[in-house]
């Protein structure tokens, strides 16, 4: 019996978890530094458009939400062009675009047997 061994290059299977983790950390760093306009620029267009209430800017809405500190990264899951980054103080969902990872949801908490409930989402 002949046993065939197929070698797959490790780099072909490697998933980049560092980029979405950095995007999540930058988002929370901007929030902590009261740079809500910069944080809004890190959101997906859909999320940034849905966030403000009447008469508010995206920055005003983020400021009003008062998202807590993100803290350090505890885990990152990537599936295709989407990712989930869990920080000590928050869970964020991201989407990859041609210019990098953008936040599609933040301030997320798990709900038993249901999807996450998020303060900021598209």
C-alpha positions as CSV (number, residue, x, y, z in Angstrom):
1,X,0.0,0.0,0.0
2,X,1.3,3.4,-0.9
3,X,0.5,6.3,1.4
4,X,0.5,9.7,-0.3
5,X,1.4,12.7,1.8
6,X,0.2,16.1,0.7
7,X,2.0,19.1,2.2
8,X,0.2,22.4,2.4
9,X,2.3,25.5,3.0
10,X,1.6,26.9,6.4
11,X,1.4,30.4,5.0
12,X,-1.5,29.4,2.8
13,X,-3.5,28.4,5.8
14,X,-2.5,31.1,8.2
15,X,-5.3,33.5,9.2
16,X,-4.4,37.1,10.0
17,X,-5.8,37.7,13.5
18,X,-3.5,40.6,14.3
19,X,-5.1,43.1,11.9
20,X,-8.7,42.9,13.3
21,X,-7.3,42.9,16.8
22,X,-5.3,46.1,16.1
23,X,-8.4,47.7,14.6
24,X,-10.5,46.9,17.7
25,X,-7.8,48.3,20.0
26,X,-7.4,51.5,17.9
27,X,-11.2,52.0,18.1
28,X,-11.2,51.7,21.8
29,X,-8.1,53.9,22.1
30,X,-9.9,56.6,20.2
31,X,-13.0,56.3,22.4
32,X,-10.8,56.4,25.6
33,X,-9.0,59.5,24.3
34,X,-12.4,61.2,23.6
35,X,-11.6,61.2,19.9
36,X,-15.1,60.1,18.8
37,X,-14.8,61.5,15.3
38,X,-11.7,59.3,14.7
39,X,-13.6,56.3,16.2
40,X,-16.5,57.0,13.8
41,X,-14.1,56.9,10.9
42,X,-13.2,53.3,11.9
43,X,-16.8,52.1,11.6
44,X,-18.4,50.6,8.6
45,X,-20.4,53.1,6.6
46,X,-23.7,51.3,7.5
47,X,-22.8,51.4,11.2
48,X,-21.8,55.1,11.1
49,X,-25.0,56.0,9.3
50,X,-27.3,54.1,11.7
51,X,-25.7,55.2,14.9
52,X,-26.8,58.9,15.2
53,X,-30.3,59.8,16.4
54,X,-32.0,62.8,14.8
55,X,-29.8,65.9,14.9
56,X,-26.8,64.0,16.2
57,X,-23.5,63.4,14.5
58,X,-21.9,60.0,14.8
59,X,-19.4,61.4,17.2
60,X,-22.2,62.8,19.4
61,X,-23.9,59.4,19.5
62,X,-20.7,57.6,20.4
63,X,-20.0,60.1,23.2
64,X,-23.5,59.7,24.5
65,X,-23.2,55.9,24.6
66,X,-20.2,56.1,26.8
67,X,-18.7,52.8,25.8
68,X,-16.4,51.5,28.5
69,X,-12.7,50.7,28.2
70,X,-11.9,47.9,25.8
71,X,-9.0,46.4,27.6
72,X,-6.6,43.8,26.1
73,X,-7.5,41.3,23.5
74,X,-8.6,38.0,24.9
75,X,-9.5,36.2,21.6
76,X,-9.9,36.8,17.9
77,X,-12.0,34.7,15.5
78,X,-11.8,35.3,11.7
79,X,-14.1,33.8,9.1
80,X,-13.6,35.1,5.6
81,X,-14.1,38.9,5.6
82,X,-15.6,39.0,9.0
83,X,-14.1,38.8,12.5
84,X,-15.0,38.9,16.2
85,X,-12.6,40.4,18.6
86,X,-13.1,39.9,22.3
87,X,-11.5,42.4,24.6
88,X,-11.5,42.3,28.4
89,X,-14.2,44.9,28.4
90,X,-16.0,44.6,25.1
91,X,-16.8,42.3,22.1
92,X,-16.6,43.8,18.6
93,X,-17.5,42.5,15.2
94,X,-15.5,43.7,12.2
95,X,-15.6,43.4,8.4
96,X,-12.6,43.5,6.1
97,X,-12.7,46.1,3.3
98,X,-10.0,47.0,0.7
99,X,-8.7,49.7,3.1
100,X,-8.6,47.4,6.1
101,X,-10.8,46.2,9.0
102,X,-13.7,48.3,10.1
103,X,-16.0,48.0,13.1
104,X,-19.5,46.8,12.3
105,X,-20.6,46.3,15.9
106,X,-19.3,47.3,19.3
107,X,-20.4,47.3,22.9
108,X,-21.7,43.7,22.4
109,X,-22.7,41.3,25.1
110,X,-23.8,37.7,24.6
111,X,-27.4,36.8,25.1
112,X,-28.0,33.2,26.1
113,X,-28.9,31.1,23.0
114,X,-29.3,34.3,20.9
115,X,-27.1,36.6,18.9
116,X,-25.1,39.3,20.7
117,X,-26.8,42.5,21.8
118,X,-24.7,45.5,20.7
119,X,-24.8,49.2,21.6
120,X,-23.3,50.1,18.1
121,X,-24.3,48.0,15.1
122,X,-25.3,48.2,11.5
